[in-house]
Amino acid sequence: MKHHTAYGLGLEDLDVVVVEDSKPMQTIIRSILLSFKVARVRTFDSVDEALQSMLAEPPNVILTDWRMAPTSGYQLLRLIRHRHMEPLCYVPILFITAHGTRPLVDKALRAGAHHILVKPVSPATLYNRLRWIVNDERPLVLENSGFYNIHGINKALDVQAEKIQTLENARSYHDNAIKRLVEVKGTVEKAFNTPAGEEENAEEASRASKSQRAFATASRPTRPRAMAASR
């Protein structure tokens, strides 16, 4: 196990490579980094250009976009994390992306990224992340696949995913319970609360029924009284 190349350094000692295919974003990130008085900032439009420079002079930190063509930031990460890319395989990578979805974050971290920042990035956020990286003592370990990864990251992500799934299951159960409660309440109200129109119809039907019974009683022929018994 070995620490990444920025561990224990000060910000003023960092040699930072920025890989970004947007010139305006390059300028913004470069300006922010220089305001931190880092030792060196190198900017590149593509992964291929950056690799040529980094192979000759490995940096301490890489800041890269996620979506780039023809080679993406994720492909850059997978490429340099291979054991044959030493010493680049020990360089920490921060992604700066406009697409910070949960699947993307999970994919990047499982592949060996140290952190993901979502655009637009404020100077304070980038400063705090760089301070965090230089103090991040998690070692890099060589996996059976031949790629280096952060020690314990997959287990931590599995635990987090399990917690998220538990919360989602609880939320789903709660939503279904509320739905069933509403359905039961509607059934009860329908059974015990007759609408006003139906009440009037029921009263009218009751009065009609009573009238019919009274008429039937009045129309029924009377039986002659039995003759009194002879004395």
C-alpha positions in Angstrom: 0.0 0.0 0.0 1.2 3.5 -0.8 -0.1 7.0 -0.3 -1.1 9.2 -3.2 1.4 11.8 -4.5 -0.2 14.8 -2.9 -0.3 13.4 0.6 1.4 15.6 3.2 2.2 18.5 0.8 1.2 22.1 1.2 -1.0 23.8 -1.5 2.0 25.9 -2.5 3.9 22.7 -3.3 1.3 21.3 -5.7 1.9 20.7 -9.4 -1.7 20.5 -10.8 -2.8 19.3 -14.2 -6.2 20.5 -15.5 -7.9 18.6 -18.3 -10.8 20.5 -19.6 -12.1 20.9 -23.2 -13.8 24.2 -22.4 -11.5 27.2 -22.7 -13.6 29.4 -20.4 -13.7 26.7 -17.7 -9.9 26.2 -18.1 -9.4 29.9 -17.5 -11.6 29.9 -14.4 -10.0 26.9 -12.8 -6.5 28.1 -13.6 -7.2 31.5 -12.0 -8.7 29.9 -8.9 -5.7 27.6 -8.5 -3.2 30.4 -8.9 -5.0 32.4 -6.3 -4.1 29.5 -3.9 -0.5 30.1 -4.9 0.1 26.5 -6.0 3.5 25.8 -7.4 2.4 25.0 -11.0 -0.7 24.7 -13.1 -0.8 23.0 -16.5 -4.0 23.1 -18.6 -4.9 20.8 -21.5 -7.8 20.6 -24.0 -7.7 16.8 -24.2 -6.7 13.6 -22.4 -4.2 12.7 -25.1 -2.3 16.0 -24.8 -2.3 15.8 -21.0 -0.9 12.2 -21.0 2.1 13.2 -23.0 3.0 15.9 -20.5 2.2 13.9 -17.4 4.3 10.9 -18.5 7.3 13.2 -18.8 6.5 15.1 -15.6 4.0 13.5 -13.3 1.8 16.0 -11.4 0.7 15.8 -7.8 -3.0 16.3 -8.5 -5.2 16.0 -11.6 -8.5 18.0 -12.1 -10.4 16.7 -15.0 -13.8 17.0 -16.7 -15.9 13.8 -17.0 -17.4 14.2 -20.5 -14.8 14.8 -23.1 -14.1 13.5 -26.6 -12.5 11.5 -28.0 -11.2 10.3 -24.6 -13.3 10.9 -21.5 -12.2 11.7 -18.0 -13.4 8.3 -16.8 -11.2 6.6 -19.5 -8.3 8.8 -18.3 -8.9 7.6 -14.7 -9.0 3.9 -15.7 -5.8 4.3 -17.8 -3.6 5.9 -15.2 -4.8 3.7 -12.3 -3.2 0.6 -14.0 -0.1 -0.7 -12.3 1.9 -0.3 -15.5 1.4 3.5 -15.4 3.6 4.0 -12.3 4.1 6.7 -10.9 0.9 8.2 -12.5 -1.1 5.5 -10.9 -0.6 7.2 -7.5 -1.8 10.6 -8.6 -5.2 11.7 -7.0 -7.9 12.7 -9.4 -10.8 15.2 -8.8 -13.6 15.2 -11.3 -15.3 18.5 -12.1 -18.5 17.8 -13.9 -21.9 19.3 -14.6 -23.5 15.8 -14.3 -23.0 14.9 -10.6 -25.6 12.1 -10.5 -25.4 9.3 -7.9 -24.5 6.6 -10.4 -21.7 8.8 -11.8 -20.3 9.4 -8.4 -20.4 5.7 -7.5 -18.8 4.7 -10.8 -16.0 7.3 -10.4 -15.2 6.5 -6.8 -15.2 2.7 -7.4 -12.7 3.3 -10.3 -10.3 5.2 -8.0 -11.3 8.9 -8.1 -10.7 10.8 -4.9 -13.6 13.3 -5.2 -16.2 14.7 -7.5 -17.1 18.4 -7.7 -20.2 19.7 -9.5 -20.0 22.8 -11.8 -20.0 25.7 -11.2 -17.2 25.3 -8.6 -16.6 28.1 -6.1 -13.0 28.9 -5.0 -13.9 28.0 -1.4 -15.2 24.6 -2.4 -12.1 23.8 -4.5 -9.8 25.1 -1.8 -11.5 22.8 0.8 -11.3 19.8 -1.5 -7.6 20.3 -2.2 -6.9 20.8 1.6 -8.8 17.6 2.2 -6.8 15.7 -0.5 -3.4 16.6 0.9 -4.5 15.4 4.3 -6.2 12.2 3.0 -4.2 9.4 4.4 -6.1 6.5 2.8 -3.5 4.4 1.0 -3.8 3.1 -2.6 -4.0 -0.7 -2.9 -3.3 -2.9 -5.9 -6.4 -5.0 -6.7 -6.3 -8.4 -8.4 -7.5 -6.7 -11.6 -4.2 -4.9 -11.8 -5.6 -1.5 -11.0 -4.9 0.7 -8.0 -7.8 1.8 -5.9 -8.4 3.6 -2.6 -8.2 1.3 0.4 -11.7 0.4 1.7 -13.6 2.5 -0.8 -15.7 -0.3 -2.2 -16.8 -1.5 1.2 -17.7 2.1 2.3 -19.7 2.5 -0.9 -21.5 -0.8 -0.4 -22.5 0.3 3.2 -23.7 3.6 1.9 -25.7 1.9 -0.9 -27.3 -0.4 1.6 -28.3 2.5 3.8 -29.8 4.4 0.8 -31.7 1.3 -0.2 -33.1 0.9 3.3 -34.3 4.5 3.3 -35.8 4.0 -0.2 -37.6 0.9 1.0 -38.9 2.7 4.1 -40.1 5.6 1.9 -41.8 3.2 -0.5 -43.5 1.4 2.4 -44.7 4.7 3.9 -46.1 5.9 0.5 -48.0 2.6 0.0 -49.3 2.7 3.6 -50.6 6.2 3.0 -52.2 5.1 -0.3 -54.0 2.2 1.4 -55.1 4.4 4.2 -56.7 6.9 1.8 -58.4 4.0 -0.1 -59.8 2.6 3.2 -61.0 6.0 4.3 -62.8 6.5 1.0 -64.5 3.2 1.3 -65.6 3.9 4.9 -66.9 7.3 4.0 -68.8 5.9 1.0 -70.4 3.2 3.2 -71.5 5.5 6.1 -72.0 8.9 4.5 -74.8 8.8 2.0 -74.9 11.8 -0.3 -77.7 14.4 0.2 -79.5 13.4 -3.0 -79.5 9.8 -2.1 -80.9 10.7 1.4 -83.8 12.6 -0.2 -84.6 9.6 -2.5 -84.5 7.2 0.4 -86.9 9.4 2.5 -89.3 9.7 -0.5 -89.2 5.9 -1.0 -89.9 5.4 2.7 -92.9 7.7 2.6 -94.2 5.9 -0.6 -93.8 2.6 1.1 -95.8 3.7 4.2 -98.6 5.1 1.9 -98.8 1.8 0.1 -99.0 -0.2 3.3 -101.7 2.1 4.7 -103.7 1.8 1.4 -103.4 -1.9 1.5 -104.7 -2.1 5.0 -107.7 0.2 4.3 -108.6 -1.8 1.2 -108.6 -5.2 3.0 -112.2 -6.6 3.4 -113.5 -7.0 6.9 -114.6 -10.3 8.2 -118.1 -10.6 9.7 -118.2 -11.0 13.4 -119.1 -14.5 14.6 -122.6 -14.8 15.8 -123.1 -14.9 19.4 -123.7 -18.3 20.8 -127.4 -19.1 21.6 -128.4 -19.0 25.1 
